[in-house]
Each structure stands twice: as structure tokens, then as C-alpha cells.
Amino acid sequence: MRFSFAGLIGAAAAAALSVVPSLIPRSSLIQGLIGGVLAAIGYGIGALVGWLVRRVRHQPDWRSDERARAVALLLGSATVTVALLAGRRWQADLAEITGVPAPGSIWVGIAGLVGLAVFIILVLAGRAVRWLVRRFDRGLRRFASPRVATASAVTVSVLVGALAVDRLPSALVTTLSPLFRSMNASTPTGVDPPTSTFVSGGPDSAISWQALGSQGRAFVAGVTPTAQLTSFSGRSAKDPIRVFVGIDSARTPDQRARLVVEELERFGAFDR
């Protein structure tokens, strides 16, 4: 499988940027999916930029230089590896802040392998579409002028791309939903239901412990004890409020957002 020199540079840059931390920790699987998708997008952008440069400046085809491609692949792999190692450290910091289990030692390996698999699948899918468009273009040239054939082929490629963008995410969600739901049903080791009346999933919460999901249960169970807050500040502290609504808590995002507000009101968060 041959890769574009400029495309590899774009893929490595995008994959490295994908490890930038978000508000909540990511599992290795989620990081791999995000990294693979962004790497494929970066590859496409890089390959397009390389093609435009060659067309405008009449530069030699970088793809014919095996050494340049090998160097790009080596440097790109090293860049992504370093980025994943840094990402694991950031995820560990986030896990400590949010009170969820820290990523294990295999986080980097799983994220890298999943990302590589997703990247290759998406690049192959893009090449399959390109091959079909070229075949369509050659077939049309038997009945129409080259300009009409090319314009028609480009139109078809745009329509196919738009259809893929519209349908692919939902298809992926449908395919991966059983896996994510089985992961979401598990409870991390050492995580127990909260006893605080100011925490989602607790005695006074309208949201059940099971509906919180795996990450939600770990999040609310990691609430800082009041005694620890008092010891740290030297003043009497109130019970911390921690709210989380899992995907199984309500059917739609709007309903889940409404549950969050209701939980905050129930715990008196707006009076603090």
C-alpha cells in the first residue's frame, strides 16, 4: 500500500493533535477512533496540498521517492508515538481531577492500533471511491467529451462523498453501539454507589446508579469527602455537589440536559 509523502505528513500532524485533552478522560478505544478519523482527514488534506503544489510548481512527484516516503513514515510514527505518550499522561491528570481510574499501561498500544486500523480503513475507502470515479470517467468518455465526462465524474464523487458523510456516522454508531453499551454497563473496580444526598445516583437523586454508565459511576463515586475539604481549607465545608447524566438516563439529548438542570436544582446548586 503506497502512501503520499505530503499525505503522511498531514496524517501525522492530525493524529498528534487528536490527543489534546478534552473535559473528561477518553478511553483508549475512543482515542483510537478519534485519532484514526483525524489522521485520515489530515492525510487527505496533505495529499491534496501536495498534488496542488506539484501541479502549480511542476515539482517532481514525491510519491516516486521511496526514501522520502520512508522518512515521512518513520518521523510520522515517532511523532504519533510521542503524542500518545503525552496524551496518556494528560489523560492520567484528567482522571485524577475527575476521580475516575487512570489509564493503564496498554492505553498507548490500544489507542495506536485502533487508530491505525481506522486510518487504513478510511484511506482504503477513499481510494475505492476514487477508483470508481475514474472508472466512471473513462466509461463516460466513450459517449461524451472529456470535459463533460470529468465534470460528471466529479459530480458523482461529490454526491458519493456527501452521502458517505451523511450516512457513515450513523452506520458506525449502529455497528459499535453493542460494544459501547457492554463497556458502559460495567463498573470500574473499587467504585461503589455514593451515600451522599448531593450526588447523582445517591439516595436523593432522581437518576439511578445503573443509568449513569461506567464513566458516570466512576465520576460521581470519586467525589471529594467533606472532611477532606474542611481539612484542606481550614473552614467548615458543605457537601460537594456532583451531577452526571448517562446516555441511558433519558432518550434524547434535550431530555438529558433537562435532567441535569433538575438535578442541580434538587441539590440546591444554584443557591451556593
Secondary structure, DSSP 8 states (H G I E B T S, - for coil): ----HHHHHHHHHHHHHTTS--SS---HHHHHHHHHHHHHHHHHHHHHHHHHHHHHH----GGG-HHHHHHHHHHHHHHHHHHHHHHHHHHHHHHHHHT-----TTHHHHHHHHHHHHHHHHHHHHHHHHHHHHHHHHHHTTTS-HHHHHHHHHHHHHHHHHHHHHHHHHHHHHHHHHHHHHHHH---TT------TTBTTSTT-SS-TGGGHHHHHHHHHT---HHHHHHHHSS------B----TTS-SSHHHHHHHHHHHHHHTTGGG-
